[in-house]
Amino acid sequence: MMSDTDSGDAGPFQKAKDQYYNAQRQYQQILDRWTPFTLNRWLVTLGLLVVFILRIVLAQGWYIVCYGHAIYLLNLLLAFLQPRFDPSLQEDLLADEIEGGEAGGEESPLPSQRDDEFRPFVRRLPEWQFWLSATRATIIAIFLTTSEVFDVPVFWPILVVYFLVLFALTMRRQIQHMVKYKYVPFDFGRKARYGAGGR
């Protein structure tokens, strides 16, 4: 008798769990199908962003939601532009080792910046994750504009000026970092094919 009630209780939970996994699998399949279409993905995100901005402008509200969304997108952009392995941190670690006497004149087994070895630029935030996070954030921001709870009254010109100053300062610092360590986070044009033999 006890086993019948236990199996009856486990049935609905198991069905809900199976449906959740099925929905998760279908969601992942949709994302996998979208992966190769970079331009189309970004155009959809741009369209969602235009819808969001139109909602803010026409309704004349939800400026806090807009500001939070803009700050989040700025953080994503900065992570997209930064290398995964920050050269300034590696330089600091090397300086700490030298100060601590750990180097001792021995050569490091790791390649240094003086080597002419080719090192591809690896982003801290890959393009796919950048797109996915930006799209999710835009959809959530659009959803938040449907509730009056998030329409906090603020003087929006101050938010715009603060965001523009924050954007200018962070981008100036990022560009100085790129110039100092001589890396470009963009790869325009055709990539070189090694071993192609003069094609």
Secondary structure as UniProt FT lines:
FT   HELIX           2..34
FT   TURN            35..36
FT   HELIX           38..59
FT   HELIX           63..81
FT   HELIX           87..100
FT   TURN            104..105
FT   TURN            113..114
FT   HELIX           127..144
FT   TURN            145..146
FT   HELIX           148..150
FT   HELIX           156..181
FT   TURN            194..195
//
